[in-house]
Amino acid sequence: MGVINSRFRGKRRDGPTLPPGQYLTTDFPVLATGATPRVVTDRWSLSVTTPDGQGHRWTWPEFMALPQQKIVVDIHCVTRWSKLGTSWTGVSIDTLLDAAGADVASVSHVMAHAYGGYTTNVPLADLVGGKAMIAHTFDGKPLHPEHGGPARLLVPHLYFWKSAKWVNELHLLTQDEPGFWEANGYHMYGDPWQEQRYA
């Protein structure tokens, strides 16, 4: 198939539709705001923190012992590339919240925190119901540090900046707050089908 330009809005010959303004890539471009954190798994941890500061923390072995899920999804970057049929393995956010015993009755949003200081906000509704995971494997191989390894948030139905690399905390919130890119002019939600790139 030939190159699809940035104005492509129709259907590919084999069926799937790209979000408006996106082009198809078979590569996996690497984009980051700074140096790539090199986090070894024996020092890695992940926490779920409630609005009142209570939390549950997993080490790498504890995280890997949780029920694992494999999914195949399309991903879309705000810089206009889309990659179709990507394969991931990880732990669903539903599983993490359940394992943490988190009471989410008053929770509306989650702030994902990452090694290196990056943050991004996501509505809780966009993380539960099988919509998101903490992924550690891409295409059958451990996630490379340049792509967020050892583990990243994966929210495939939103622009990929919402899928925070090198994630180490999910902080549950009672109201929305901007993360790093959101505070710097990006859209608070980031739906690729609505082209919600910027505020």
C-alpha positions as CSV (number, residue, x, y, z in Angstrom):
1,M,0.0,0.0,0.0
2,G,1.2,3.5,-0.8
3,V,1.8,6.3,1.7
4,I,-1.2,7.7,3.4
5,N,-1.0,11.5,3.8
6,S,-2.0,13.5,6.8
7,R,-5.4,14.4,5.2
8,F,-6.4,10.8,5.0
9,R,-9.9,10.3,6.5
10,G,-11.4,7.4,4.6
11,K,-11.2,3.6,5.0
12,R,-8.1,1.6,4.2
13,R,-8.7,-1.1,1.6
14,D,-8.7,-3.8,4.2
15,G,-11.3,-2.2,6.4
16,P,-10.1,-0.2,9.5
17,T,-10.5,3.6,9.6
18,L,-7.9,6.0,10.9
19,P,-8.8,8.9,13.1
20,P,-8.9,12.3,11.4
21,G,-5.6,13.7,10.5
22,Q,-3.6,10.6,11.2
23,Y,-1.2,8.6,8.9
24,L,-0.4,5.0,9.1
25,T,3.0,3.8,10.2
26,T,4.5,0.3,10.6
27,D,7.4,1.8,12.8
28,F,7.1,2.6,16.4
29,P,8.3,6.2,16.7
30,V,10.0,7.2,20.0
31,L,9.0,10.5,21.5
32,A,9.9,11.7,25.0
33,T,10.3,15.0,26.9
34,G,13.7,14.3,28.2
35,A,16.2,11.5,29.0
36,T,15.0,7.9,29.1
37,P,14.8,6.6,32.7
38,R,16.6,3.3,33.1
39,V,14.6,1.6,35.8
40,V,15.7,-1.9,36.7
41,T,12.9,-4.3,37.8
42,D,14.5,-5.0,41.2
43,R,14.0,-1.3,42.0
44,W,10.7,-0.7,40.2
45,S,7.4,-0.4,42.0
46,L,3.9,0.7,41.3
47,S,1.5,2.3,43.7
48,V,-2.2,3.0,43.7
49,T,-2.9,6.0,46.0
50,T,-6.3,7.1,47.2
51,P,-7.4,10.7,47.4
52,D,-6.7,10.7,51.2
53,G,-3.1,9.4,50.7
54,Q,-3.6,5.8,51.5
55,G,-2.1,3.4,49.1
56,H,-1.1,-0.1,47.9
57,R,2.3,-0.8,46.4
58,W,3.6,-3.7,44.3
59,T,7.2,-4.7,43.6
60,W,8.0,-6.2,40.2
61,P,7.5,-9.8,41.3
62,E,4.2,-9.0,43.0
63,F,3.0,-7.1,39.9
64,M,4.0,-10.0,37.6
65,A,2.1,-12.4,39.9
66,L,-1.2,-10.6,39.3
67,P,-3.5,-11.9,36.6
68,Q,-2.2,-11.0,33.2
69,Q,-4.1,-9.9,30.1
70,K,-3.1,-9.9,26.4
71,I,-4.7,-7.4,24.0
72,V,-4.3,-6.3,20.4
73,V,-5.2,-2.6,19.8
74,D,-4.6,0.3,17.5
75,I,-2.6,3.3,19.0
76,H,-2.7,6.9,17.9
77,C,-0.1,9.6,18.6
78,V,-0.9,13.3,18.8
79,T,2.0,13.9,16.4
80,R,-0.3,12.2,13.8
81,W,1.0,8.7,13.4
82,S,-1.2,5.6,14.0
83,K,0.0,2.0,14.4
84,L,-2.6,-0.7,14.0
85,G,-2.9,-4.1,15.5
86,T,-0.3,-3.7,18.3
87,S,0.1,-6.5,20.8
88,W,0.5,-5.9,24.5
89,T,0.6,-7.9,27.8
90,G,0.0,-6.5,31.2
91,V,-2.2,-6.1,34.2
92,S,-5.6,-4.4,33.7
93,I,-6.4,-1.3,35.8
94,D,-9.5,-3.1,37.0
95,T,-7.3,-5.9,38.5
96,L,-5.0,-3.3,40.1
97,L,-7.8,-1.4,41.7
98,D,-9.4,-4.6,42.9
99,A,-6.1,-5.9,44.3
100,A,-5.5,-2.6,46.1
101,G,-9.0,-2.7,47.6
102,A,-9.5,0.9,46.4
103,D,-12.9,2.5,47.1
104,V,-13.5,4.5,43.9
105,A,-17.0,5.8,44.8
106,S,-15.8,9.4,45.0
107,V,-13.0,9.1,42.4
108,S,-13.5,10.9,39.1
109,H,-10.0,11.0,37.6
110,V,-6.5,9.5,37.9
111,M,-3.2,11.2,37.7
112,A,-0.5,8.8,36.3
113,H,3.0,9.6,37.7
114,A,6.1,8.3,36.0
115,Y,9.8,7.8,36.8
116,G,11.4,11.0,35.5
117,G,8.6,13.3,36.8
118,Y,6.1,13.0,33.9
119,T,2.3,13.1,34.8
120,T,-0.9,12.8,32.8
121,N,-4.5,12.9,33.9
122,V,-7.2,10.4,32.7
123,P,-10.9,10.1,33.7
124,L,-11.4,6.9,35.8
125,A,-14.1,5.8,33.4
126,D,-11.5,5.6,30.7
127,L,-9.3,3.3,32.7
128,V,-11.8,0.7,34.0
129,G,-14.1,-1.8,32.2
130,G,-11.2,-3.4,30.4
131,K,-10.2,-0.2,28.7
132,A,-6.6,0.2,30.0
133,M,-3.7,-1.7,31.5
134,I,-0.2,-1.3,32.9
135,A,1.7,-3.0,30.0
136,H,5.1,-4.7,30.4
137,T,5.3,-6.6,27.1
138,F,5.1,-5.4,23.5
139,D,4.9,-7.7,20.5
140,G,5.9,-10.7,22.7
141,K,9.0,-9.0,24.1
142,P,9.7,-7.1,27.3
143,L,8.9,-3.4,26.8
144,H,12.0,-1.5,25.8
145,P,13.0,1.5,28.0
146,E,12.5,3.9,25.0
147,H,8.9,2.8,24.8
148,G,8.3,3.0,28.6
149,G,9.8,-0.2,29.9
150,P,9.7,-1.9,32.2
151,A,6.1,-0.8,32.4
152,R,3.8,1.9,31.0
153,L,0.2,2.9,31.2
154,L,-1.7,1.9,28.1
155,V,-4.9,3.7,27.2
156,P,-5.3,2.9,23.5
157,H,-8.5,4.8,22.8
158,L,-6.9,8.2,23.7
159,Y,-3.9,9.9,22.2
160,F,-0.8,8.1,23.2
161,W,0.6,10.9,25.5
162,K,-2.1,9.7,27.9
163,S,-0.3,6.2,28.0
164,A,2.4,7.4,30.4
165,K,5.8,5.7,30.0
166,W,7.7,4.4,33.0
167,V,4.6,4.6,35.2
168,N,5.1,4.2,38.9
169,E,1.9,5.6,40.5
170,L,-1.8,5.9,39.8
171,H,-3.1,8.7,42.1
172,L,-6.9,8.6,42.4
173,L,-8.5,12.1,42.4
174,T,-11.9,13.5,43.3
175,Q,-11.6,16.2,40.6
176,D,-9.7,16.7,37.3
177,E,-6.2,18.2,37.4
178,P,-3.9,18.8,34.4
179,G,-0.8,16.7,34.0
180,F,2.5,17.8,32.3
181,W,1.3,18.2,28.7
182,E,-2.2,19.3,29.7
183,A,-0.7,22.2,31.7
184,N,1.4,23.1,28.6
185,G,-1.6,23.5,26.2
186,Y,-2.6,19.9,25.3
187,H,-6.3,18.9,25.5
188,M,-7.5,17.7,28.9
189,Y,-9.1,14.5,27.4
190,G,-7.4,13.7,24.1
191,D,-9.8,11.8,22.0
192,P,-8.2,11.1,18.6
193,W,-11.5,10.6,16.8
194,Q,-12.5,14.2,17.9
195,E,-8.9,15.5,17.1
196,Q,-8.6,16.8,20.7
197,R,-5.0,17.6,20.4
198,Y,-4.8,21.0,22.1
199,A,-6.8,23.1,24.5
